[in-house]
Amino acid sequence: MNPVLEKDRETQLKTSYITFLQAHDKEKPQDIDSMLARVNAENDYVMLKSSALKEKQFTPDQLKGMENELSHQLQARKQAQEKDQYQEDYKQEVLEAIQQPSEETQYKQMFKQNLLAQLGISSEKDSSKEAKKEAEAEKASVEKQLKQETPQEKEQRLAKMKEFEQKHSFDKVYKLKKEVLQELKELNLTGSQREKLTKLEKALDTEKKDHDKKKKEEKSQNGFTKFFARNNGAFSSKKRQEQREIER
């Protein structure tokens, strides 16, 4: 039997040691198959290593150096793969975040859909057509809008809008609604549609004025309450002082 050449033995040792390292990384607790794979790979390498040492093709230090070099290479490759995977995962997260509209954008879209239904417009693209139609055409468009959105979908949309309004301040919600109204003003609306839109905006502005007035009154009332409590406390303190002087 011809002895294995040193170069071939080196290739065998490197291949076997890498197989062992990979099997070691893949080994999982309580996974019999992965444990057997690691044990077999380790045994194969130990046998090759023993043969190389017995035949004096390599010294223990040479084999130790080879093992360290391969371990470092494999670890560096693993870290590079993990880094690439992390970057890919992060990139995917960013893309999903960009593609997913924000809460504010979703609310504006839902509010816009609500107004379009009231105006008798099923979409912005239909606005130019609607401008050429009369009242009956508007009614048909409203019916079309109602058919596109089921009662359950409408209920879900209104619930989401209400949830958003409860989580955010009135001023923020008002600002978003005004932005939607401004967008609709730029559409080619019919006279009746523009009149409806104006009424809706006036109602919103009135609600804003009432809110601001109530907020101002509450602030004033709180200030008066604090002032009264402060002065009432001072008055009571003065009365107690007078009472003590009388008792003396």
C-alpha positions as CSV (number, residue, x, y, z in Angstrom):
1,M,0.0,0.0,0.0
2,N,1.5,3.3,-1.1
3,P,1.9,5.9,1.7
4,V,-0.2,9.0,1.4
5,L,1.8,12.0,0.1
6,E,2.3,14.9,2.6
7,K,0.4,17.3,0.3
8,D,-2.6,15.0,0.1
9,R,-2.5,14.3,3.8
10,E,-2.5,18.1,4.4
11,T,-5.6,18.4,2.2
12,Q,-7.3,15.6,4.0
13,L,-6.5,17.0,7.4
14,K,-7.8,20.5,6.5
15,T,-11.0,19.1,4.9
16,S,-11.7,16.8,7.9
17,Y,-11.0,19.5,10.5
18,I,-13.3,22.0,8.7
19,T,-16.0,19.3,8.6
20,F,-15.6,18.8,12.3
21,L,-15.8,22.5,13.1
22,Q,-19.0,22.9,11.0
23,A,-20.6,19.9,12.6
24,H,-19.7,21.3,16.0
25,D,-21.4,24.6,15.1
26,K,-24.5,22.8,13.9
27,E,-24.8,20.6,16.9
28,K,-27.9,21.2,19.0
29,P,-28.8,20.0,22.4
30,Q,-31.1,16.9,22.5
31,D,-30.7,16.6,18.7
32,I,-29.3,13.1,18.2
33,D,-28.6,13.4,14.5
34,S,-26.5,16.6,15.0
35,M,-24.7,15.0,17.9
36,L,-23.8,11.9,15.9
37,A,-22.6,14.0,13.0
38,R,-20.3,15.9,15.3
39,V,-19.0,12.7,16.9
40,N,-18.3,11.0,13.6
41,A,-16.6,14.1,12.2
42,E,-14.4,14.4,15.3
43,N,-13.5,10.7,15.2
44,D,-12.5,11.0,11.5
45,Y,-10.3,13.9,12.2
46,V,-8.6,12.3,15.2
47,M,-7.8,9.2,13.2
48,L,-6.2,11.3,10.3
49,K,-4.3,13.4,12.9
50,S,-3.0,10.3,14.6
51,S,-1.9,8.8,11.3
52,A,-0.1,12.0,10.3
53,L,1.7,12.2,13.6
54,K,2.6,8.4,13.5
55,E,4.0,8.7,10.0
56,K,5.9,11.9,11.1
57,Q,4.5,13.9,8.2
58,F,3.6,16.7,10.6
59,T,4.7,17.8,14.1
60,P,2.2,18.5,16.8
61,D,3.0,22.3,16.6
62,Q,2.3,22.2,12.8
63,L,-1.0,20.6,13.3
64,K,-1.9,23.0,16.1
65,G,-1.0,25.9,13.8
66,M,-3.2,24.5,11.1
67,E,-6.1,24.1,13.4
68,N,-5.8,27.7,14.7
69,E,-5.6,29.1,11.2
70,L,-8.7,27.1,10.0
71,S,-10.6,28.0,13.2
72,H,-9.9,31.7,12.6
73,Q,-10.8,31.6,8.9
74,L,-14.1,29.8,9.7
75,Q,-15.0,32.2,12.5
76,A,-14.2,35.2,10.2
77,R,-16.4,33.7,7.5
78,K,-19.2,33.1,9.9
79,Q,-19.1,36.7,11.2
80,A,-19.1,38.0,7.7
81,Q,-22.2,35.9,6.9
82,E,-23.9,37.0,10.1
83,K,-23.1,40.7,9.2
84,D,-24.5,40.3,5.7
85,Q,-27.6,38.6,7.1
86,Y,-28.0,41.3,9.6
87,Q,-27.7,44.0,7.0
88,E,-30.2,42.2,4.8
89,D,-32.7,41.8,7.6
90,Y,-32.3,45.5,8.6
91,K,-32.7,46.5,5.0
92,Q,-35.9,44.5,4.8
93,E,-37.2,46.1,8.0
94,V,-36.5,49.6,6.6
95,L,-38.2,48.8,3.3
96,E,-41.3,47.5,5.2
97,A,-41.3,50.6,7.4
98,I,-41.1,52.8,4.3
99,Q,-43.8,50.9,2.5
100,Q,-46.1,50.8,5.5
101,P,-47.9,54.1,5.8
102,S,-47.7,55.9,9.1
103,E,-50.7,56.1,11.5
104,E,-51.2,59.7,10.4
105,T,-51.3,58.8,6.7
106,Q,-53.7,55.9,7.3
107,Y,-56.0,58.2,9.3
108,K,-55.9,60.8,6.5
109,Q,-56.7,58.1,3.9
110,M,-59.7,56.9,6.0
111,F,-61.0,60.4,6.6
112,K,-60.5,61.2,2.9
113,Q,-62.5,58.1,2.0
114,N,-65.3,59.3,4.3
115,L,-65.4,62.7,2.7
116,L,-65.3,61.3,-0.8
117,A,-68.3,59.1,0.0
118,Q,-70.2,62.2,1.2
119,L,-69.3,64.1,-1.9
120,G,-70.3,61.3,-4.2
121,I,-66.8,60.6,-5.4
122,S,-65.4,57.0,-5.4
123,S,-61.9,58.0,-6.2
124,E,-59.8,61.0,-7.2
125,K,-59.6,59.8,-10.7
126,D,-63.3,60.0,-11.0
127,S,-63.4,63.7,-10.0
128,S,-63.1,65.0,-13.6
129,K,-66.0,62.8,-14.7
130,E,-68.1,63.8,-11.7
131,A,-67.6,67.4,-12.6
132,K,-69.5,66.8,-15.8
133,K,-72.4,65.0,-14.2
134,E,-75.5,66.4,-12.5
135,A,-77.1,65.4,-9.2
136,E,-78.4,62.0,-10.4
137,A,-74.9,61.1,-11.5
138,E,-73.6,62.1,-8.0
139,K,-76.2,59.8,-6.4
140,A,-75.1,56.9,-8.7
141,S,-71.5,57.5,-7.6
142,V,-72.4,57.4,-4.0
143,E,-74.2,54.1,-4.5
144,K,-71.1,52.8,-6.2
145,Q,-69.0,53.9,-3.3
146,L,-71.3,52.2,-0.8
147,K,-71.1,49.0,-2.9
148,Q,-67.3,49.1,-2.8
149,E,-67.1,49.2,1.0
150,T,-69.1,46.6,2.9
151,P,-70.8,47.6,6.2
152,Q,-68.3,45.6,8.1
153,E,-65.4,47.4,6.4
154,K,-66.9,50.7,7.0
155,E,-67.4,49.9,10.7
156,Q,-63.8,48.8,11.0
157,R,-62.6,52.0,9.3
158,L,-64.7,54.2,11.6
159,A,-63.4,52.2,14.6
160,K,-59.8,52.8,13.6
161,M,-60.5,56.5,13.1
162,K,-62.1,56.7,16.5
163,E,-59.1,54.9,18.1
164,F,-56.7,57.3,16.4
165,E,-58.7,60.3,17.6
166,Q,-58.7,59.0,21.2
167,K,-54.9,58.5,21.1
168,H,-54.1,62.0,19.7
169,S,-54.9,65.5,20.6
170,F,-57.9,67.4,19.1
171,D,-55.4,69.9,17.5
172,K,-53.5,67.1,15.8
173,V,-56.6,65.5,14.4
174,Y,-57.9,68.9,13.3
175,K,-54.7,69.6,11.4
176,L,-54.8,66.3,9.5
177,K,-58.5,66.8,8.6
178,K,-57.7,70.3,7.3
179,E,-54.9,68.8,5.1
180,V,-57.4,66.3,3.6
181,L,-59.9,69.1,3.0
182,Q,-57.2,71.1,1.2
183,E,-56.3,68.1,-1.0
184,L,-60.0,67.7,-2.0
185,K,-60.3,71.4,-2.8
186,E,-57.7,70.9,-5.5
187,L,-60.0,68.3,-7.3
188,N,-62.2,69.3,-10.2
189,L,-65.4,69.3,-8.2
190,T,-68.9,70.1,-9.3
191,G,-70.7,73.1,-7.8
192,S,-72.8,71.0,-5.4
193,Q,-69.7,69.0,-4.3
194,R,-67.7,72.1,-3.6
195,E,-70.7,73.5,-1.6
196,K,-70.8,70.3,0.5
197,L,-67.1,70.5,1.0
198,T,-67.3,74.1,2.2
199,K,-70.1,73.2,4.7
200,L,-68.0,70.3,6.0
201,E,-65.0,72.5,6.5
202,K,-67.1,75.2,8.3
203,A,-68.5,72.5,10.6
204,L,-65.0,71.4,11.4
205,D,-63.8,75.0,12.0
206,T,-66.8,75.6,14.3
207,E,-65.9,72.5,16.2
208,K,-62.3,73.8,16.5
209,K,-63.6,77.2,17.8
210,D,-65.8,75.5,20.4
211,H,-62.9,73.3,21.5
212,D,-60.6,76.3,21.9
213,K,-63.3,78.2,23.8
214,K,-63.9,75.3,26.1
215,K,-60.2,74.9,26.6
216,K,-59.8,78.6,27.4
217,E,-62.7,78.5,29.9
218,E,-61.2,75.5,31.6
219,K,-57.9,77.2,31.9
220,S,-59.5,80.3,33.3
221,Q,-61.6,78.3,35.7
222,N,-58.5,76.4,36.9
223,G,-56.7,79.7,37.5
224,F,-59.7,81.1,39.5
225,T,-59.9,77.9,41.6
226,K,-56.2,78.1,42.5
227,F,-56.5,81.8,43.2
228,F,-59.6,81.2,45.5
229,A,-57.9,78.3,47.2
230,R,-54.8,80.4,47.9
231,N,-56.6,83.4,49.2
232,N,-59.1,81.3,51.1
233,G,-56.1,79.6,52.8
234,A,-54.6,83.0,53.7
235,F,-57.9,84.2,55.0
236,S,-58.4,81.2,57.2
237,S,-54.8,81.6,58.5
238,K,-55.6,85.2,59.4
239,K,-58.8,84.2,61.2
240,R,-56.9,81.5,63.2
241,Q,-54.3,84.1,64.2
242,E,-57.0,86.5,65.4
243,Q,-58.7,83.8,67.4
244,R,-55.5,82.9,69.2
245,E,-55.0,86.6,70.1
246,I,-58.5,86.8,71.5
247,E,-58.0,83.6,73.6
248,R,-54.9,85.2,75.1
